[in-house]
């Protein structure tokens, strides 16, 4: 995770409270900026963050009435290319990400897609219920403070479910997930109309290999060729936004909304207006989300008695997954400068295209992202994996097969560069003093249900009184942090790999191996583990839930008692012990590791599910295991 140069340079803990309000250009650069609202938190140490429950976290969100001048809040402008990294609820110590507040997850079913919702602005006054004498808005400062003035024009979608809960989805979040899932896309959509910037995402010419972006006249399939710096993860949405008239109109409306907000003042800011790019169809649009359940808005009941609930809001802070529309044809995808071999291979004449492009590589732990300069077009990308997103259904795009390809030698491939000290999420330009490009991206992957099912089972046991307390235990060192399935996890990279960005290309520590060569190379994804701090009776321990590949069988979940000493050092040692054992023989490996930190023997839980291994965990089996451990 990068160090953000524009954030306050101190050791205070701050919460990302809101992300919106765009400006073009930012300072002396050619890039767009977005404003981040930060709230100072009353934490003295990282353990204060890891002790939070959902309820105690929600108590931090209202405006502090004793802070009349709102001194605990500050606003910072950073490049819009940093959007994939920014999320409401994330916590920073100074300039480094160190975790997030605990949230709830929910699945929404929008019967008519966006037509199932209505739009509001943060500062908009709504019709008040009878007896309400104050301004009535969607988010009051006593529920979620610090944003009502500066972000009064910020737009949100509101979806009301069958139980009356109002899910508030910021338009900036819709933009982030469906249009700006990586920095290249964020910059394209904030720099001009889609009809003029789409060529930065989709290659519109015809390649010598025979491939081109087009609709197959025989099958109706969408063929899309992505530009060199656009990840394969975006192929689905790129094809939809390019070929589907409804989605293309939604993409175009982003720029028209910008013009409307600025009212012919080129220096004026604008607020996100992005719409969900899927039209209504027979099946509902499903969105997996996470966020904060805000305190209920209560009013006095006429004649006294129990207060009446006027409103119950759930502020969505991240969209974790989405269903895919059934009306799209099959999609086939390729990339400009793909190294794939064609049906016919011809000896190359001339130099390899893009031979001078340095390949992308993972960022090191000391990478500083700066918004003071644009990005250099002559340097390789520093890749940062910021979060995960999943398509809940639909077919993955097939890879387009070339008719022919050129054979080049590997001698003209540039070597991997050393990790840069600074990088920029701004536009690529050829100014000599620009920083390396910071390639912030959200990884699109299969849904991760394993962690969510575990926390659901813990919640059942907590509600029944069998589990006194459980909290996600997050790493204090940002380079150990990995976002997976909407949760703050620990990655299994060793210290050298984290520090230098030289990740292994394969092996147990990597969930997905590195693939491709040259500019086509992707660094893969490190495996991670969810660590949960649990209290059962008088026993306190750490539960380790290990991420698995779809091709792997079950894996044991170790539970190690706390020693009461430095928790971060102890858990870090246990995580590394799992990696060295490669997830095998964990009873022996973790017992040895537990003794090394002064703890008792490790206990390992073998999962029992209600159905197959992708279903929910049997809470009765889990209860018996925990009672035996605590006894």
C-alpha positions in Angstrom: 0.0 0.0 0.0 1.5 3.4 -1.0 2.4 6.3 1.2 0.2 9.3 0.2 2.4 12.4 0.1 -0.6 14.8 0.4 -1.9 13.3 3.7 -0.8 15.0 7.0 2.8 14.0 7.8 2.4 13.0 11.5 1.5 9.9 13.6 -2.2 10.7 14.1 -4.9 8.3 13.1 -7.4 9.6 10.5 -10.5 8.1 8.9 -11.5 8.7 5.3 -14.9 10.2 5.7 -15.9 11.1 2.1 -14.4 11.1 -1.4 -15.8 13.4 -4.1 -15.4 16.9 -5.6 -13.3 16.8 -8.7 -11.1 19.6 -10.2 -9.3 19.9 -13.5 -6.4 20.6 -13.7 -4.8 19.9 -10.3 -2.2 22.5 -9.5 0.3 22.7 -12.3 -0.4 19.2 -13.6 -2.6 18.1 -16.5 -4.5 15.7 -14.3 -7.8 15.8 -12.4 -7.9 15.8 -8.6 -10.5 14.4 -6.2 -11.0 15.7 -2.6 -10.6 13.4 0.4 -12.3 14.3 3.7 -10.3 13.1 6.7 -11.5 12.9 10.3 -9.0 12.6 13.1 -9.7 9.6 15.4 -9.1 9.5 19.2 -6.6 6.6 19.0 -3.2 6.5 20.7 -2.1 3.2 19.2 -3.0 0.7 16.5 -4.6 -1.7 19.1 -7.3 0.9 19.6 -8.4 0.3 16.0 -8.3 -3.5 16.4 -10.5 -3.5 19.5 -13.4 -1.8 17.7 -16.7 -3.6 17.2 -19.2 -2.5 14.6 -21.1 -0.7 17.3 -18.2 1.2 18.8 -17.0 2.1 15.3 -20.4 3.6 14.4 -20.1 5.8 17.5 -17.1 7.6 15.9 -19.1 8.7 12.9 -21.4 11.5 14.2 -20.1 15.1 14.4 -18.4 15.8 17.8 -20.5 18.7 19.2 -17.5 19.8 21.3 -15.5 20.4 18.1 -17.3 23.6 17.1 -14.7 24.6 14.5 -14.5 21.0 13.2 -10.7 21.1 13.8 -10.6 17.3 13.7 -11.5 17.4 10.0 -9.2 18.2 7.0 -9.7 18.0 3.3 -6.9 16.9 0.9 -6.8 16.9 -2.9 -5.1 14.0 -4.7 -5.0 12.8 -8.3 -8.2 11.0 -9.4 -6.0 8.1 -10.5 -5.7 7.3 -6.8 -9.5 6.5 -6.7 -9.1 2.7 -6.6 -7.1 3.2 -3.4 -9.6 5.5 -1.6 -12.5 4.2 0.3 -14.8 5.6 3.0 -13.9 3.9 6.3 -10.2 3.3 5.7 -7.9 4.4 8.5 -4.4 6.0 8.0 -1.7 6.7 10.5 -0.1 9.8 9.0 0.4 9.0 5.3 0.1 5.2 5.6 -2.9 2.9 5.4 -3.2 0.8 8.6 -6.7 -0.7 8.3 -10.3 0.2 8.3 -13.3 0.5 10.7 -15.4 -2.7 11.0 -18.4 -2.7 8.7 -21.4 -4.8 7.9 -22.0 -6.6 4.6 -25.3 -6.9 2.7 -26.7 -8.1 -0.6 -29.1 -5.8 -2.4 -31.6 -6.9 -5.1 -32.5 -4.0 -7.3 -35.5 -5.3 -9.3 -35.3 -2.5 -11.9 -31.5 -1.7 -11.6 -31.0 2.0 -10.9 -34.7 2.7 -11.5 -35.3 1.0 -8.2 -33.5 3.9 -6.5 -33.9 7.6 -6.2 -31.2 10.3 -6.1 -30.5 12.8 -3.4 -27.8 15.3 -2.6 -26.1 15.4 0.8 -27.2 19.0 1.5 -30.7 18.5 0.0 -33.6 19.1 2.4 -36.2 16.3 2.3 -39.9 16.3 3.3 -39.9 16.1 7.1 -42.2 13.8 9.1 -44.9 15.3 11.2 -43.5 17.0 14.3 -40.0 17.3 13.0 -38.8 20.9 13.4 -35.2 20.8 12.1 -33.8 20.5 8.6 -34.5 17.0 7.4 -31.7 15.5 5.3 -30.6 12.0 4.2 -27.5 12.1 6.4 -27.6 14.3 9.5 -24.4 15.4 11.2 -25.4 13.7 14.4 -25.4 10.4 12.4 -22.5 11.0 10.0 -20.8 14.3 10.5 -18.1 16.5 8.8 -19.4 16.3 5.2 -22.6 18.3 5.1 -21.1 21.7 4.2 -18.2 21.0 1.7 -20.0 18.0 0.1 -23.5 19.4 0.2 -23.7 18.9 -3.6 -22.5 15.3 -3.5 -24.9 12.9 -5.0 -26.1 9.5 -3.7 -28.5 6.8 -4.8 -30.9 5.6 -2.1 -32.4 2.1 -2.2 -35.1 1.2 0.3 -35.4 -2.6 1.0 -38.4 -4.5 2.1 -37.7 -3.9 5.8 -37.5 -0.1 5.3 -33.7 0.2 5.6 -32.4 3.0 3.3 -29.1 2.1 1.6 -27.2 5.2 0.7 -24.8 4.6 -2.2 -22.5 7.6 -3.1 -22.3 8.3 -6.8 -18.6 8.6 -6.4 -18.5 4.9 -5.3 -20.5 3.9 -8.4 -17.9 5.8 -10.5 -15.1 4.1 -8.7 -16.4 0.6 -9.1 -18.0 0.6 -12.6 -15.8 3.2 -14.4 -12.6 3.9 -12.5 -11.5 0.5 -11.2 -7.9 1.3 -12.2 -6.0 4.5 -12.6 -5.9 4.5 -16.4 -9.7 4.4 -16.5 -10.2 7.0 -13.8 -8.0 9.4 -15.7 -9.8 8.7 -19.0 -13.3 9.3 -17.6 -12.3 12.5 -15.8 -10.5 14.2 -18.7 -13.2 14.4 -21.4 -16.3 12.9 -23.0 -16.4 9.1 -23.5 -16.7 9.4 -27.3 -13.3 11.2 -27.3 -11.5 9.2 -24.5 -12.6 5.7 -25.1 -9.7 5.1 -27.5 -7.5 5.4 -24.4 -9.2 2.2 -23.1 -10.2 0.3 -26.2 -8.0 0.0 -29.3 -10.1 1.0 -32.3 -7.8 0.1 -35.2 -7.1 -3.2 -37.0 -4.1 -5.2 -35.9 -1.8 -7.1 -38.3 -2.7 -10.2 -36.3 -6.3 -9.9 -37.8 -7.8 -8.8 -34.5 -10.0 -5.7 -34.1 -12.7 -4.3 -31.8 -15.9 -5.1 -33.5 -19.2 -7.1 -33.4 -18.7 -10.5 -34.9 -21.2 -10.5 -37.9 -21.7 -14.3 -37.7 -22.2 -14.8 -33.9 -23.0 -11.3 -32.6 -20.2 -11.7 -30.0 -18.4 -8.5 -28.8 -14.7 -8.5 -29.7 -12.8 -5.9 -27.7 -9.1 -5.1 -27.9 -7.8 -3.4 -24.7 -5.0 -0.8 -24.8 -1.6 -1.8 -23.4 -2.0 -0.2 -20.0 -5.5 -1.5 -19.4 -5.8 -4.7 -17.4 -7.7 -7.8 -18.7 -9.9 -7.5 -15.6 -11.7 -4.6 -17.4 -12.6 -6.5 -20.6 -16.2 -7.1 -19.6 -17.0 -3.5 -18.7 -15.0 -2.1 -21.6 -17.0 -4.2 -24.1 -20.3 -3.2 -22.4 -19.5 0.6 -22.4 -18.2 0.4 -26.0 -21.0 -1.7 -27.7 -24.1 -1.3 -25.5 -26.0 1.9 -26.3 -27.5 2.2 -22.8 -24.1 1.8 -21.1 -22.4 4.1 -23.6 -24.9 6.8 -22.8 -24.3 6.4 -19.1 -20.5 6.7 -19.7 -21.1 9.8 -21.8 -23.3 11.3 -19.1 -20.3 11.5 -16.7 -18.8 14.3 -18.8 -22.1 16.1 -19.3 -22.7 16.0 -15.6 -19.3 17.6 -15.1 -20.1 20.4 -17.6 -23.5 21.0 -15.8 -21.8 21.3 -12.4 -19.1 23.7 -13.7 -21.6 26.0 -15.5 -19.0 27.3 -18.0 -16.4 28.0 -15.2 -13.4 25.9 -16.1 -12.0 26.3 -12.7 -15.1 25.2 -10.8 -15.2 21.7 -9.2 -17.8 19.1 -10.0 -19.3 16.1 -8.2 -19.7 12.5 -9.3 -22.8 11.8 -11.3 -22.0 8.3 -12.5 -24.9 5.9 -13.1 -25.0 2.1 -12.9 -24.4 1.1 -16.5 -26.9 -1.8 -16.5 -30.4 -1.4 -17.8 -33.4 -3.1 -16.1 -34.2 -6.6 -17.2 -36.2 -9.6 -16.0 -33.7 -10.6 -13.2 -32.9 -8.1 -10.4 -29.4 -6.5 -10.3 -27.6 -7.9 -7.3 -25.0 -5.8 -5.5 -22.8 -7.1 -2.7 -21.9 -4.1 -0.5 -20.4 -3.2 2.8 -20.8 -0.2 5.0 -22.0 1.4 8.2 -25.4 0.9 9.8 -26.1 4.4 11.1 -28.0 5.0 14.3 -31.8 5.1 13.8 -33.4 8.5 13.4 -35.9 8.8 16.2 -38.8 11.1 16.8 -41.3 11.6 19.6 -44.5 9.7 19.5 -47.6 11.7 19.9 -48.9 11.1 23.4 -45.6 9.9 24.6 -44.3 6.3 24.8 -41.7 4.5 22.8 -39.9 6.8 20.2 -40.9 6.3 16.5 -38.2 5.4 14.0 -38.3 7.9 11.2 -35.3 6.6 9.2 -32.7 3.8 9.3 -29.8 4.4 7.0 -27.0 2.1 5.8 -24.1 4.1 4.3 -22.5 1.9 1.6 -18.7 2.4 1.6 -17.7 -0.3 -1.0 -19.3 -2.4 -3.7 -17.8 -5.8 -3.4 -19.6 -7.5 -6.2 -22.3 -7.2 -8.8 -24.3 -9.5 -11.0 -23.9 -9.3 -14.8 -26.7 -8.5 -17.2 -28.1 -11.5 -19.1 -28.8 -9.5 -22.3 -25.1 -9.2 -23.3 -23.7 -11.5 -26.1 -20.5 -13.5 -25.5 -17.4 -11.4 -25.1 -14.0 -12.1 -26.5 -11.0 -10.0 -25.5 -7.5 -9.3 -26.5 -4.8 -6.7 -25.8 -2.7 -4.4 -27.9 0.8 -5.7 -28.0 -0.3 -9.1 -26.7 2.5 -11.7 -26.6 0.1 -14.5 -27.5 1.0 -16.7 -30.5 -1.2 -16.8 -33.5 -2.4 -19.7 -35.7 0.4 -18.7 -38.1 3.7 -17.5 -36.8 5.9 -15.3 -39.1 9.5 -14.2 -38.7 9.6 -10.6 -37.4 10.8 -7.8 -39.5 12.1 -4.8 -37.5 12.1 -4.2 -33.7 9.6 -5.5 -31.3 6.7 -3.0 -30.8 6.9 -1.3 -27.4 10.4 -2.8 -26.8 11.4 0.2 -24.9 8.5 0.0 -22.5 9.6 -1.1 -19.1 7.3 -3.7 -17.7 5.1 -3.1 -14.7 6.1 -4.5 -11.3 4.7 -4.4 -7.8 5.5 -1.4 -5.7 7.8 -1.6 -2.8 6.8 -0.8 0.8 8.3 2.7 0.7 6.6 3.9 -2.5 5.4 7.5 -2.1 2.5 8.5 -4.4 2.6 12.2 -5.3 0.0 14.4 -6.9 2.5 17.3 -7.4 3.5 15.9 -10.8 2.0 13.9 -13.7 3.2 10.4 -14.5 6.1 9.7 -16.8 5.2 8.0 -20.1 8.8 6.7 -20.3 8.8 4.6 -17.1 7.2 1.3 -16.1 4.2 1.1 -13.8 4.5 0.6 -10.1 1.5 -1.7 -9.4 -0.5 -1.5 -6.2 -3.4 -3.9 -5.5 -5.9 -1.9 -3.6 -9.0 -4.1 -3.2 -11.0 -6.9 -4.8 -14.3 -6.9 -6.8 -16.3 -9.8 -8.1 -18.7 -10.5 -10.8 -21.4 -12.7 -9.2 -22.4 -14.4 -12.4 -22.0 -14.3 -16.2 -19.4 -15.8 -18.4 -15.8 -14.7 -18.3 -14.6 -13.2 -21.7 -12.8 -15.7 -23.9 -9.4 -14.9 -25.2 -9.3 -13.8 -28.9 -7.1 -16.0 -31.1 -4.8 -14.2 -33.5 -4.8 -15.3 -37.1 -1.0 -14.6 -37.3 1.8 -13.3 -35.0 5.4 -12.1 -35.3 8.3 -14.1 -33.8 10.8 -11.9 -31.9 13.8 -12.8 -29.8 13.6 -12.2 -26.1 16.8 -10.3 -26.1 15.1 -7.0 -26.7 12.8 -7.3 -23.7 13.7 -4.6 -21.1 14.6 -5.9 -17.7 12.5 -5.2 -14.6 13.4 -1.8 -13.3 14.4 -1.1 -9.7 11.4 0.0 -7.5 10.8 3.8 -7.8 10.9 6.0 -4.8 7.9 8.0 -6.0 5.0 7.5 -8.4 2.1 9.5 -9.6 -1.5 8.5 -10.4 -1.8 11.4 -12.8 -1.8 11.5 -16.6 1.1 10.1 -18.6 3.2 12.9 -20.1 6.7 13.4 -21.4 7.9 16.0 -19.0 11.4 15.2 -17.7 10.7 15.5 -14.0 7.6 13.4 -13.8 7.4 10.5 -11.4 6.9 6.9 -12.4 3.2 5.9 -13.1 1.4 4.5 -10.0 -0.9 1.8 -11.3 -3.6 1.6 -8.6 -6.0 -1.2 -9.4 -8.8 -3.2 -7.9 -8.4 -6.9 -8.6 -11.4 -8.5 -10.3 -11.6 -12.1 -9.1 -14.0 -14.9 -8.1 -16.2 -14.1 -5.0 -14.4 -14.8 -1.7 -17.2 -16.3 0.6 -15.0 -18.2 3.0 -14.2 -15.2 5.2 -17.7 -13.9 5.2 -19.2 -17.3 6.2 -16.7 -17.5 9.1 -17.7 -14.1 10.4 -21.4 -14.9 10.0 -20.9 -18.0 12.1 -19.0 -16.0 14.7 -21.9 -13.5 14.8 -24.4 -16.3 15.4 -22.3 -17.6 18.3 -21.9 -14.1 19.7 -25.6 -13.5 19.6 -26.2 -16.8 21.4 -23.7 -15.8 24.1 -21.2 -18.5 23.3 -18.6 -16.0 22.0 -18.0 -13.0 24.1 -16.3 -10.9 21.5 -14.7 -11.1 18.0 -12.9 -8.5 16.0 -10.9 -8.6 12.7 -7.2 -8.2 13.7 -5.5 -6.0 11.2 -1.7 -5.6 10.6 -0.2 -2.3 11.8 2.4 -2.5 9.0 0.8 -1.3 5.8 2.9 -3.6 3.6 1.4 -6.7 5.4 -2.1 -5.5 4.7 -4.3 -7.1 1.9 -7.9 -6.2 1.1 -9.8 -9.4 0.3 -13.6 -9.8 0.1 -14.1 -6.4 1.8 -11.9 -7.4 4.8 -8.5 -6.3 6.0 -6.3 -9.4 5.9 -2.6 -10.3 6.1 -0.6 -11.2 3.0 1.8 -14.1 3.1 4.7 -12.3 1.3 8.0 -12.4 3.2 9.7 -9.2 4.4 12.1 -9.0 1.4 9.2 -9.3 -1.2 7.2 -6.7 0.6 10.0 -4.2 0.9 11.4 -4.5 -2.7 8.3 -5.4 -4.7 10.0 -8.5 -6.0 7.2 -10.9 -5.5 7.6 -14.6 -6.3 6.2 -15.6 -9.7 4.7 -18.8 -8.3 4.6 -21.0 -5.2 2.3 -21.4 -2.2 2.6 -17.7 -1.0 1.0 -16.6 -4.3 -2.7 -17.4 -4.8 -2.4 -16.5 -8.5 0.9 -16.8 -10.3 2.5 -14.1 -12.4 1.7 -14.4 -16.1 2.9 -13.0 -19.4 6.1 -11.3 -20.6 7.2 -7.8 -21.2 4.4 -5.1 -21.0 1.9 -8.0 -21.0 3.2 -9.4 -17.6 0.9 -9.3 -14.6 2.5 -9.8 -11.2 -0.2 -12.2 -9.8 -1.9 -12.0 -6.4 -0.4 -12.9 -3.0 -2.3 -15.4 -0.9 -3.7 -13.9 2.3 -5.2 -14.9 5.7 -8.0 -13.4 7.8 -7.0 -13.1 11.4 -9.8 -12.8 14.0 -9.2 -12.0 17.6 -11.8 -14.0 19.7 -12.8 -14.2 23.3 -14.5 -17.3 24.6 -15.0 -17.3 28.4 -11.7 -16.2 29.9 -9.7 -17.4 26.9 -8.3 -15.0 24.3 -7.0 -16.2 21.0 -6.3 -15.6 17.3 -8.1 -17.5 14.6 -6.4 -17.9 11.2 -8.6 -18.4 8.1 -6.4 -19.1 5.1 -7.3 -18.1 1.6 -7.4 -21.1 -0.8 -7.3 -21.6 -4.5 -10.4 -23.0 -6.2 -8.4 -26.1 -7.1 -7.3 -26.8 -3.6 -9.1 -28.9 -1.0 -9.9 -28.0 2.5 -7.3 -26.5 4.8 -7.2 -26.4 8.6 -7.8 -23.2 10.5 -5.4 -22.7 13.4 -6.4 -21.2 16.7 -3.6 -20.0 19.0 -4.1 -18.5 22.5 -2.8 -15.0 23.2 0.2 -14.6 25.4 -0.7 -11.0 26.3 2.6 -9.7 24.9 3.1 -7.7 21.7 0.2 -8.9 19.6 1.4 -7.6 16.3 4.8 -9.4 16.6 3.2 -12.6 17.7 0.6 -12.7 14.9 3.2 -11.8 12.3 5.3 -14.7 13.5 2.4 -17.1 13.3 1.4 -15.9 9.8 5.0 -16.5 8.6 5.0 -19.9 10.2 1.9 -20.9 8.2 3.6 -19.7 5.0 6.8 -21.7 5.7 4.7 -24.8 6.2 2.8 -24.0 3.0 -0.5 -24.7 4.8 0.4 -28.4 5.4 0.8 -30.3 8.7 -0.5 -27.2 10.5 -1.1 -29.0 13.9 2.6 -29.6 14.2 3.8 -26.5 12.5 1.6 -24.1 14.5 2.1 -25.8 17.8 5.9 -25.3 17.3 5.2 -21.7 16.4 2.9 -21.2 19.4 5.6 -22.4 21.7 8.1 -20.0 20.1 5.9 -17.0 21.2 5.3 -18.5 24.6 1.7 -19.8 23.9 0.1 -23.1 24.4 -0.3 -25.7 21.7 -2.2 -24.7 18.6 -5.6 -26.1 18.0 -6.8 -26.6 14.4 -10.4 -26.6 13.2 -11.5 -28.8 10.3 -14.4 -27.1 8.6 -17.8 -28.6 8.6 -20.2 -27.0 6.2 -24.0 -26.9 5.8 -23.6 -28.0 2.1 -20.5 -28.2 -0.1 -17.2 -26.5 0.7 -18.5 -23.2 -0.7 -21.5 -23.1 1.7 -22.0 -21.6 5.1 -20.1 -23.1 8.1 -22.0 -25.3 10.5 -22.3 -23.2 13.7 -22.9 -26.2 15.9 -19.6 -27.8 14.8 -17.8 -24.4 15.4 -19.4 -24.0 18.9 -18.3 -27.5 20.0 -14.7 -26.8 18.8 -14.6 -23.4 20.7 -16.1 -24.8 23.9 -13.5 -27.6 23.9 -10.7 -25.0 23.3 -11.9 -22.7 26.0 -12.4 -25.5 28.5 
